[in-house]
Amino acid sequence: MSFAAVPSQSQSRVVSGAGLEIADLTRRLGGQTILAEMSLQVARGEVACIVGPSGCGKSTLLRLVAGLDRPDAGEVRLDGRLLSSAGWAMEPQKRRTNMVFQDYALWPHMTVEAIVGYGLHKLPVAERRAKVADWLERLRITPLARRLPAQISGGQQQRVAIARALATAPDLLLLDEPLSNLDVQLRAEMRRDFARLFSGLGQPVLYVTHDAQEAAAFADRLVVMKAGRIEQEGPPEAVFGRPASPWVAALAGYDIRLSGRAVAADGSGWRVAFGEQLLRVQGVPLLAEGRPVIVMLRGDPRAVRAVTPQAPAPEDWQQLSGQVTGSLLESGDWRADIAIGDPDRPAAVIGVLLPERPRIGTMLTLAIAPGAMLGFAAEKR
């Protein structure tokens, strides 16, 4: 099966008819299919982010594109040049591709400037120094030029690894979970740096991560993988705005799953029953009354919160009641677990923040913001 490419958000820097082409790529290991007939195109100047949980095949895909592994079927081409086919792979050093690993892979005995210039040893000295200086400046690591990797921070090491990868002007840049070893603050800083850096590149970029929010910061296109296949692809706003399945919705931040029943059509959505309570849910496809429905809800405080005398529900927010089944002190507030429906077999358990510790068994009303829910027809068993 082939998957059509979705146009990049940054059309001005995308070159049609060039770039990375992956066709029906398949990889099996020990009788297990790791990648199943995967097809993807990444144009020059486009940033495609492969998103999915551990074990979905995204790192295997990167290894196949880099030439570190051979496919069982399918092809990999770069600007029309065959890089891999069934049982064959061009040597990595001949591909003009560079890869940034999550552990950075910096040589401990070399200075930053020596690491960045390692692939430029065939150039005249003056030209090599100029290129190294340029990439040190672009990655904002010029003051670190004479230091060893052990003398700089994790975020700085990441910048060195990226400068090294780009200094040789590869035809394709590959990144495998490059921010996974950084703390929250450094990850946010590097996301901003990537957005700035990638916007000026002319080559295709294939970036692998398990974090959809991270990818959305700079991706032209998200490619969501599940069990070795593409579950959905498109611009981040399309994937986040209309996930194709509950599974994709969970990756996109709709992290609470409720099980309900379709009662009646309501405009462009349905009224969905959770026990004796009803909610209007958009996006549920046409289905028969009584069919089971899965509702995915954003769990952040901007989307769902407790209704109190001090914080009544806005007029356009819907309401849902449940029973407090537990609580935990969190950063000065109490996070209460609210069971919707039968506490022993709830339709969902929703966490909300409260200023005071609630009593177990207390009934609490929740307010749900417009656009915070998506509905899906439950799969038949």
Secondary structure as the mmCIF struct_conf table of DSSP 4:
data_model
#
loop_
_struct_conf.conf_type_id
_struct_conf.id
_struct_conf.beg_label_comp_id
_struct_conf.beg_label_asym_id
_struct_conf.beg_label_seq_id
_struct_conf.end_label_comp_id
_struct_conf.end_label_asym_id
_struct_conf.end_label_seq_id
HELX_LH_PP_P HELX_LH_PP_P1 ALA A 4 SER A 8
BEND BEND1 GLN A 9 GLN A 9
HELX_RH_3T_P HELX_RH_3T_P1 GLN A 11 ARG A 13
HELX_LH_PP_P HELX_LH_PP_P2 VAL A 14 VAL A 14
STRN STRN1 VAL A 15 LEU A 29
TURN_TY1_P TURN_TY1_P1 GLY A 30 GLY A 31
STRN STRN2 GLN A 32 ARG A 44
TURN_TY1_P TURN_TY1_P2 GLY A 45 GLY A 45
STRN STRN3 VAL A 47 VAL A 51
TURN_TY1_P TURN_TY1_P3 SER A 54 GLY A 55
BEND BEND2 CYS A 56 GLY A 57
HELX_RH_AL_P HELX_RH_AL_P1 LYS A 58 ALA A 66
TURN_TY1_P TURN_TY1_P4 GLY A 67 GLY A 67
BEND BEND3 LEU A 68 ASP A 69
BEND BEND4 ASP A 72 ASP A 72
STRN STRN4 ALA A 73 LEU A 78
TURN_TY1_P TURN_TY1_P5 ASP A 79 GLY A 80
STRN STRN5 ARG A 81 SER A 85
TURN_TY1_P TURN_TY1_P6 ALA A 86 GLY A 87
STRN STRN6 TRP A 88 ALA A 89
HELX_RH_3T_P HELX_RH_3T_P2 PRO A 92 LYS A 94
TURN_TY1_P TURN_TY1_P7 ARG A 95 ARG A 96
STRN STRN7 THR A 97 VAL A 100
TURN_TY1_P TURN_TY1_P8 GLN A 102 ASP A 103
TURN_TY1_P TURN_TY1_P9 PRO A 108 HIS A 109
BEND BEND5 MET A 110 MET A 110
HELX_RH_AL_P HELX_RH_AL_P2 VAL A 112 VAL A 116
TURN_TY1_P TURN_TY1_P10 GLY A 117 GLY A 117
HELX_RH_3T_P HELX_RH_3T_P3 TYR A 118 LEU A 120
TURN_TY1_P TURN_TY1_P11 HIS A 121 LYS A 122
BEND BEND6 LEU A 123 LEU A 123
HELX_RH_AL_P HELX_RH_AL_P3 VAL A 125 ARG A 138
TURN_TY1_P TURN_TY1_P12 LEU A 139 ARG A 140
HELX_RH_3T_P HELX_RH_3T_P4 THR A 142 LEU A 144
TURN_TY1_P TURN_TY1_P13 ALA A 145 ARG A 146
HELX_RH_3T_P HELX_RH_3T_P5 PRO A 149 GLN A 151
BEND BEND7 ILE A 152 ILE A 152
HELX_RH_AL_P HELX_RH_AL_P4 GLY A 154 ALA A 167
TURN_TY1_P TURN_TY1_P14 THR A 168 THR A 168
BEND BEND8 ASP A 171 ASP A 171
STRN STRN8 LEU A 172 ASP A 176
BEND BEND9 GLU A 177 GLU A 177
TURN_TY1_P TURN_TY1_P15 PRO A 178 ASN A 181
BEND BEND10 LEU A 182 LEU A 182
HELX_RH_AL_P HELX_RH_AL_P5 VAL A 184 PHE A 198
TURN_TY1_P TURN_TY1_P16 SER A 199 GLY A 200
BEND BEND11 GLN A 203 GLN A 203
STRN STRN9 VAL A 205 THR A 209
BEND BEND12 HIS A 210 HIS A 210
HELX_RH_AL_P HELX_RH_AL_P6 ALA A 212 ALA A 216
TURN_TY1_P TURN_TY1_P17 ALA A 217 PHE A 218
BEND BEND13 ASP A 220 ASP A 220
STRN STRN10 ARG A 221 LYS A 226
TURN_TY1_P TURN_TY1_P18 ALA A 227 GLY A 228
STRN STRN11 ARG A 229 GLY A 234
HELX_RH_AL_P HELX_RH_AL_P7 PRO A 236 GLY A 241
BEND BEND14 ARG A 242 ARG A 242
BEND BEND15 ALA A 244 SER A 245
HELX_RH_AL_P HELX_RH_AL_P8 PRO A 246 LEU A 251
TURN_TY1_P TURN_TY1_P19 ALA A 252 GLY A 253
STRN STRN12 ILE A 256 ASP A 266
TURN_TY1_P TURN_TY1_P20 GLY A 267 SER A 268
STRN STRN13 GLY A 269 PHE A 274
TURN_TY1_P TURN_TY1_P21 GLY A 275 GLU A 276
STRN STRN14 GLN A 277 GLN A 282
BEND BEND16 GLY A 283 GLY A 283
HELX_LH_PP_P HELX_LH_PP_P3 VAL A 284 PRO A 285
BEND BEND17 LEU A 286 LEU A 286
TURN_TY1_P TURN_TY1_P22 GLU A 289 GLY A 290
STRN STRN15 PRO A 292 LEU A 297
BEND BEND18 ASP A 300 ASP A 300
TURN_TY1_P TURN_TY1_P23 PRO A 301 ALA A 303
STRN STRN16 VAL A 304 ALA A 306
STRN STRN17 THR A 308 THR A 308
TURN_TY1_P TURN_TY1_P24 PRO A 309 GLN A 310
STRN STRN18 ALA A 311 ALA A 311
HELX_LH_PP_P HELX_LH_PP_P4 PRO A 312 PRO A 314
TURN_TY1_P TURN_TY1_P25 GLU A 315 ASP A 316
BEND BEND19 TRP A 317 TRP A 317
STRN STRN19 GLN A 318 GLU A 330
TURN_TY1_P TURN_TY1_P26 SER A 331 GLY A 332
STRN STRN20 ASP A 333 ILE A 340
BEND BEND20 GLY A 341 GLY A 341
TURN_TY1_P TURN_TY1_P27 PRO A 343 ASP A 344
BEND BEND21 ARG A 345 ARG A 345
BEND BEND22 ALA A 347 ALA A 347
STRN STRN21 ALA A 348 LEU A 354
BEND BEND23 PRO A 355 GLU A 356
HELX_LH_PP_P HELX_LH_PP_P5 ARG A 357 ARG A 359
TURN_TY1_P TURN_TY1_P28 ILE A 360 GLY A 361
STRN STRN22 MET A 363 ILE A 368
TURN_TY1_P TURN_TY1_P29 PRO A 370 GLY A 371
STRN STRN23 MET A 373 ALA A 377
HELX_LH_PP_P HELX_LH_PP_P6 ALA A 378 LYS A 380
#
